[in-house]
Amino acid sequence: MLSKLAKLVERTTMSEQRLTPNAPLGAESWFGCGGTADILFQPDDIDDLSLFLKDTPPELPVTVIGGLANTIIRDGGVRGCVVRLGRPFSDIEVRGTRILAGAAALNGSVASAAAKAGIGGLEFLSGIPGTVGGAIRMNAGAYGREVKDALVAAFGLTRDGRSEALVTDDLKMSYRYCGAPEGMIFTAAAFEGVRENKDTVRARLREIKEKRRETQPITEKTGGSTFANPSAEELGAANLPADTRAWQLVEKVGGRGLAIGGAKISEKHCNFMINTGTATAADLEDLGEELISRVKNLCGITLHWEIRRIGERQKTQDAPKTPETTG
Ligand SMILES: Cc1cc2nc3c(=O)[nH]c(=O)nc-3n(C[C@H](O)[C@H](O)[C@H](O)COP(=O)(O)OP(=O)(O)OC[C@H]3O[C@@H](n4cnc5c(N)ncnc54)[C@H](O)[C@@H]3O)c2cc1C
């Protein structure tokens, strides 16, 4: 594997820094901690990406990232190659009530472009940090709408470099889930909205911004909701009310303000973990696992991570850190 990586790195000089060895991914994540990528590849365009995928041996692990707003990069780093789409994939084009966006376009920019063009129905994207590619993979959503409600089609490349166009039904999306094949790298998407008065749409954007500021720790180093809300079936099996939310379970087990090392559950919203400044990725992950275990023991239900965790844990000689209640 290392010799294959070395060959890739060799191409770096010929490819104007599109390949970066030991790229500091963790520092660039919203949590601001974690390890590096063995190799980071930032393609020039879709042909470049397709050639790269065709050229690289199928056993080379390839991981795609977006804005890292929903991802913990483990401290030991990510093996293989990480692909990040940049500026060449961030164009946004308005056609009637349809918005075509590159997968690296920010969700917020898509929402703003829609508002400017008098297109309603995409405001929910405005408060969801990250990119269109990440939003499709996560079927991201807020305030009663999610990506699947506005997406018409997604375009992408398979691990072997073939391009595919998928209509929304093909993606079998449900709550925070997208059934696109593993390894699919989305490159662009088409969203459909409805014609509306620009001021009405802009007013809704302002409302969302205000609501988020009041209820979420948006100025902290965080990754959004730590756990997905349990399904009605899971809640039923644990004899819990069908409208129980993940944050309520975290609260119930003493999660608000709970800390491990530099990782802490936000006092403002207890489904948000924050890096108080000194957290390692392991602190964050251990805090999440501590809560999963407490909720399982006390409430009889298993919380599922909404946050993605990639890479390897660092092998450490340190004694395990114990949880402490703060605040
Ligand atoms: C303050 C805050 C508030 C948040 N609020 C919400 C919210 O209200 N609703 C919500 O749903 N989420 C929320 N999130 C989480 C996050 O914003 C979303 O999950 C977002 O969609 C992540 O996008 P990203 O580009 O950062 O993806 P990343 O974190 O980089 O990746 C997430 C997943 O998407 C995959 N991915 C990324 N790009 C591509 C691509 N081009 N092709 C294929 N797969 C790809 C990655 O492999 C990974 O599995 C919040 C996060 C923060 C920090």
The ligand as a Tripos MOL2 file, in Angstrom:
@<TRIPOS>MOLECULE
LIG
   53    58     1     0     0
SMALL
NO_CHARGES

@<TRIPOS>ATOM
      1 C1        -23.3920   24.3700   13.8770 C.3       1 LIG1
      2 C2        -23.8820   23.2000   13.0580 C.ar      1 LIG1
      3 C3        -25.2390   23.0560   12.8180 C.ar      1 LIG1
      4 C4        -25.7160   21.9650   12.0620 C.ar      1 LIG1
      5 N1        -27.0570   21.8540   11.8280 N.ar      1 LIG1
      6 C5        -27.5240   20.8470   11.0590 C.ar      1 LIG1
      7 C6        -28.9170   20.7220   10.7590 C.ar      1 LIG1
      8 O1        -29.7540   21.5320   11.1720 O.2       1 LIG1
      9 N2        -29.3230   19.6960    9.9790 N.ar      1 LIG1
     10 C7        -28.4460   18.7810    9.4880 C.ar      1 LIG1
     11 O2        -28.8750   17.8490    8.7810 O.2       1 LIG1
     12 N3        -27.1170   18.8530    9.7550 N.ar      1 LIG1
     13 C8        -26.6410   19.8670   10.5060 C.ar      1 LIG1
     14 N4        -25.2950   19.9590   10.7670 N.ar      1 LIG1
     15 C9        -24.3900   18.9220   10.2560 C.3       1 LIG1
     16 C10       -23.7780   19.2580    8.8700 C.3       1 LIG1
     17 O3        -23.8770   20.6400    8.6250 O.3       1 LIG1
     18 C11       -24.4720   18.4830    7.7470 C.3       1 LIG1
     19 O4        -24.4480   17.0980    7.9520 O.3       1 LIG1
     20 C12       -23.8140   18.7810    6.3940 C.3       1 LIG1
     21 O5        -24.6200   18.2020    5.3940 O.3       1 LIG1
     22 C13       -22.3870   18.2290    6.3060 C.3       1 LIG1
     23 O6        -21.8320   18.6540    5.0880 O.3       1 LIG1
     24 P1        -20.2590   18.6600    4.8680 P.3       1 LIG1
     25 O7        -20.0120   19.1240    3.4840 O.co2     1 LIG1
     26 O8        -19.5840   19.4080    5.9330 O.co2     1 LIG1
     27 O9        -19.9520   17.1010    4.9680 O.3       1 LIG1
     28 P2        -18.7420   16.3440    5.7090 P.3       1 LIG1
     29 O10       -18.8790   16.5160    7.1850 O.co2     1 LIG1
     30 O11       -17.4520   16.7080    5.1080 O.co2     1 LIG1
     31 O12       -19.1160   14.8320    5.3190 O.3       1 LIG1
     32 C14       -20.3150   14.2540    5.7950 C.3       1 LIG1
     33 C15       -20.5930   12.9900    4.9570 C.3       1 LIG1
     34 O13       -20.8490   13.3750    3.6020 O.3       1 LIG1
     35 C16       -19.9920   12.6820    2.7320 C.3       1 LIG1
     36 N5        -19.6750   13.5870    1.6030 N.ar      1 LIG1
     37 C17       -19.1910   14.8450    1.6640 C.ar      1 LIG1
     38 N6        -19.0400   15.3510    0.4210 N.ar      1 LIG1
     39 C18       -19.4370   14.3780   -0.4380 C.ar      1 LIG1
     40 C19       -19.5050   14.2690   -1.8650 C.ar      1 LIG1
     41 N7        -19.1270   15.2770   -2.6740 N.pl3     1 LIG1
     42 N8        -19.9580   13.1130   -2.3990 N.ar      1 LIG1
     43 C20       -20.3380   12.0770   -1.5980 C.ar      1 LIG1
     44 N9        -20.2950   12.1110   -0.2560 N.ar      1 LIG1
     45 C21       -19.8480   13.2470    0.3200 C.ar      1 LIG1
     46 C22       -18.7510   12.3310    3.5480 C.3       1 LIG1
     47 O14       -18.0840   11.2110    3.0190 O.3       1 LIG1
     48 C23       -19.4000   12.0330    4.9050 C.3       1 LIG1
     49 O15       -19.9130   10.7160    4.9190 O.3       1 LIG1
     50 C24       -24.7920   21.0340   11.5210 C.ar      1 LIG1
     51 C25       -23.4180   21.1930   11.7500 C.ar      1 LIG1
     52 C26       -22.9590   22.2620   12.4990 C.ar      1 LIG1
     53 C27       -21.4760   22.4140   12.7060 C.3       1 LIG1
@<TRIPOS>BOND
     1     1     2 1
     2     2     3 ar
     3     2    52 ar
     4     3     4 ar
     5     4     5 ar
     6     4    50 ar
     7     5     6 ar
     8     6     7 ar
     9     6    13 1
    10     7     8 2
    11     7     9 ar
    12     9    10 ar
    13    10    11 2
    14    10    12 ar
    15    12    13 ar
    16    13    14 ar
    17    14    15 1
    18    14    50 ar
    19    15    16 1
    20    16    17 1
    21    16    18 1
    22    18    19 1
    23    18    20 1
    24    20    21 1
    25    20    22 1
    26    22    23 1
    27    23    24 1
    28    24    25 2
    29    24    26 1
    30    24    27 1
    31    27    28 1
    32    28    29 2
    33    28    30 1
    34    28    31 1
    35    31    32 1
    36    32    33 1
    37    33    34 1
    38    33    48 1
    39    34    35 1
    40    35    36 1
    41    35    46 1
    42    36    37 ar
    43    36    45 ar
    44    37    38 ar
    45    38    39 ar
    46    39    40 ar
    47    39    45 ar
    48    40    41 1
    49    40    42 ar
    50    42    43 ar
    51    43    44 ar
    52    44    45 ar
    53    46    47 1
    54    46    48 1
    55    48    49 1
    56    50    51 ar
    57    51    52 ar
    58    52    53 1
@<TRIPOS>SUBSTRUCTURE
     1 LIG1         1 GROUP 0 **** ****
